[in-house]
Every structure is written in structure tokens, then in C-alpha cells.
């Protein structure tokens, strides 16, 4: 019997700028399977082949801080500090030797089971993850892939595991992957995932740490590039825990002036703990009728930002934020005194989080669907992103239009293959293990990545929220707080078009009166008269241009007013000034005639009786 050989992979340490600490790549060690593998097989049926490698993830010994993962570069909110990793808990120690021995045993059993069905294969590599081990097998020449895929249930019985998933083939390789659950499952903590993440996180606008993949590598993604995320999973499979991990990831990496949030919580308890965050634009929304109106406001805000970016001559929110204050004012051709003080020099990202999409669709399905589709189609460039979660992944909740505009999807265990196809367009989610076991569909690809979601305790969430709330005050948006919902439960939106967007702004008619009365379509004039900001005033003027009330953009000059006060009053159904004067004269004449008639009656009155007058 040969002894097992251990080859330690070299750790690469590099030093970045002074504000970064040392980071080390995850350490993996390759272990050869004992030569007893070959003695357990029939020499005539199996030839001696090279032994597979067992790759085990190793945790870093160093204690990295959050500033190593995400560097703070903002000058605003100087008194606000990002939460420290010390607020999060680390995972307990894990016995890798026991997991390694289990992997050796299952590799032998797996290869023998497949060979018993007449398929000559060999295990070439083993990737050990926190919950799943992936065994790479090499097929003999001429063996069809579908023969291996058809053995999934038979392999699950032979290995005594709940389910086995076959990846045929592994992307970028000439081997087939067989994912087998581990007997001992590890808990993946958010702190561990952040510590193991590499320098790519520094370049992300909205870093989100989803968990670890089948090889134990971290799964950091940039929400700004996804740019929206759909999360599905039956009750108790880890959907809400994943949502908490995403929110805390944003809190750990982004300041309130960098990312603002809107949270929709039909259950009223899942997201209530985040109600004191300074990142919120509105208190946590529990009324689904108000939620529909807020989604309509988000569409309105998207159009407003596009108008601002177009005037600034940029195509993306990052380009606008890089211009600087002076360059923004120069491109918009405004001064600090002439309304420029209300022009934002930086636009924060806006993340809209809905915990249960099914309730939202049941309340106002058509309107909500239209809002979501509009946002999903266009809002990426202006920094508005959606995170939608549901435990009911059916076609009436996740419609075809919504799914086609949400390419990034994350599925936990679902009830059936049909639900899996609704979310991921293929089977597989119905075979997951639950408790954080997930499949992630990266946007723009058809490849599913299996991983284990990060876990956060309530105590960790409370500590992070306490830190954030103590570092900054809440700044709710007045427009959102004043949004009105009709008594019948419908917002003022209805069918999504420009006219309905206008109706949601109660100052539109007042702005028209100001412009028509003064004879010039000036943004600064509207700002001063109505006491509103630059963005809202610009939106109102754009509406007027579409309605033919003012002319098109004319550089630094005010827009030409194409409507007279008399025409505006006629449009409103009000009498014009000339008509009012004529009506007043007629009324005066009528009053005088009535007085004369009364005097005439008194002259001919005799003891209460009238005299008869013949013609």
C-alpha cells in the first residue's frame, strides 16, 4: 500500500497601495487517492489509470478587515464609517481530513457504479466545497453523454445521498461533472466570503457576496453589472437569508450617499429590522398599493435621470459622477446662483428590494408588471436596480416579459421541475438540498453555477444595522412620502404613459401657470416660484415640451413659451379674461334693469293692488 502524497500549493502574496493589507490566494492542496483504489476493482475489467486529485479549500490564516475588500473613496459623509468585519461572525473549525477520506471512498464507489452499467469512465479530479463535492469523470471514446446523465437517480441510490446532479459537460473542459452532497455540511459565513474575495471587489460599484461555489471559492458579484436579480425558492430553503446577505453586503461596502434603498415587505417582518438605516429613501413599505405607486415613481425618476444625463452629454451614471461639480454645471449651462445649487454633482445608485413579488402581482398585477418591465429594460445606465424575490415561481408571478428582462436569476430548492424551468429555463432546482443550496444563472449565459449561500444570524444583522444607524441620519425623499394612492386602492398611475406620469406630480399645472404668466420656460424660475429642486423642475419642463407648451431645448436661453394665458385657461375649461369682463358687464346691466323694474312697480302700486293698464 502506497502512502498518500501531499502537494501544497504556493500562496501568492502581493502588496497593493498603502491602504490595502496583504491578501493571499486561497490555498488548495492536491492529494492522491490511495493505490488501494485499483485493488478493489477487477483487474480484467479495469485497467490501472492515473489517480485523481482531491482539491480542498483552505481558510486564510490572516484576519482581513473590510477595508481590504472594499476601499472607501468617498469624501461625502466624512463622519460615516463602513461597518467592520468584527461585527460579523466567523465559521467554526472544520475537519478537512474527514471530508477528504469521505471523498476518496465516494470516488471509488462512483466509478465502480458507472462501470457496472457498462460505461467505462475514470475519476480525474475532485473539487470539495462546503456542501457539495464535484467529481470530474473522463469518458471513454464513443460514449454518449446522455448515458451518464440518465444514471443520476441510480448514482444517488448507490451513494446513499438525496440527489445527484450531472453537469454534462463541465464548461471549458472535456470532462463530465457529478455533484454529490457531502455527509458533513459546512456553514458559509458572510465574513469568510468577504475575507476570501480578491481585489476584483475594489472595482465593483455594488458588491454582493452570494456564497461559495462547489470548489469552495467565493462568489462576489456586482449588482450594477447584473443589473437586476430574481430570487426564487420555496419556504425554508434560504431565500430570505440570501436577501439578508445581499442587503448586509451592500451595507458593508457602500455609504448612504453611494447607494439608496427602497424596501417592499408584504410580510411586514422580514425587512422590518432595516427600517432605521440611513440608506433608505422611504420607510419600509408594507402596503402593496403604495408599493405600486413607488414603482411608478421609480420609472419617473429613471426618465428624469436620463434627461439629466442627456443634457450632461454622458451615457452612464459612472461617467456623470466622474465629471465633477464644475464640469456638470458647465455642461448644463447653469450657474450656482441661477438654480445650479440644486443640480446634483453625484447620483447615488438606487436598489429596489421586494421580498415577496407574488403579493405585489396579486394587488396590481398589470401595473406592477409594466413598471418592472420598464425599469428592467432601461434603468441600468442610470443606476436603478431591482432585486425581486418570490416563493411562488409560477408563470402568473414571473411572467415571460419579466423573466426575459431579468437575466440574472438565483434559485433555491423549488417544488417541481416546472417551477425550475420557470426560473432557470431548465431542470435542476427541484433536486437541490435546501438550507442555502442554490443555482445561479449568470446574465448572458446559459451556464448554471451551483453554490452554498451565505448565512447571517439575527444578531449579526442587528449589529450591522445599529452601526449604520448611529453613523448617519435618515433622509427620506419628500416626493415619496407625499405620494398619494386613490381611495379605491389604485395609484394615480393606471396605464403607464407620459400623461399618467404627469398626473403623479401635483405641481405640473402650477408650473405651467408660472411659465405662461412670465412668458419664459426657465428652470430657475420654476425652482424659485415652486420651491423645488433642479431634477423635478427639469422633468416638468420636459413634460411641457412634449405637450407643446414650451419649445425645445435652446442652450443657455430660456425655452420659448408657445401657449398664451387665454389658451391655457381654455384648456383648463376656465373663462378667459375677456369673457370674464363681458360677463361682468352683462351681470351689472341685469342688476341695474332689475332695480329700475322694482322702482317702476312701486310707482304703480296702490294699497297693495296693481291697476289694470289697457294696451
Buried (B, 14 or more C-beta within 10 A) or exposed (E): EEEBEEEEEEEEEEEEEEEBEEBBBBBBBBBBBBEEBBEEBEEEEBEEBEBBBBBBBBBBEEEBBBBBBBBBEEEEBEEBBBBBBEBBBEBEEBEBEEBBEBBBEBBBBBBBBBBEBEBBBBBBBBBBBBBBBBBBBBBEEEBEEEBBBEBBEBBBEBBEBEBBBBBBBBEEEEBBBBBBBBEEBBBBBBBBBBBBBBEEBBEBBBBBBBBBBBBBBBBBBBBBEBBBBBBBBBEEBBBBBBBBBBBBBBBBBBBBBBBBBBBBBBEEEBBBBBBBBBBBBBBBBBBBBBBBBBBBBBBBBBBBBBBBBEBBEBEBBBEBBEBEEEBBBEBBEBEEEBBBEBBBBBBBBBBBBBBBBBBBBBBBBEBBBBBBBBBBEBBBBBBBBBBBBBBBBBEEBBBEBBBEBBBBBBBBBBBEBEBBBBBBEEEBBBBBBBBBBBBBBBBEEEEBBBBBBBBBEEEBBEBBBEBBBEBBEBEEBEBBEEBEBEEEEBBBBBEBEEEBBBEBBEBBEBBBBBBBEBEBBBBBBBBBBBEBBBBBBBBBBBBBBEBEBBBEBEEEEBBEBBBEBBEBBEEEEEEBEEEEEEEEEEEEEEEEEEEEEEEEEEEEEEEEEEEEEEE
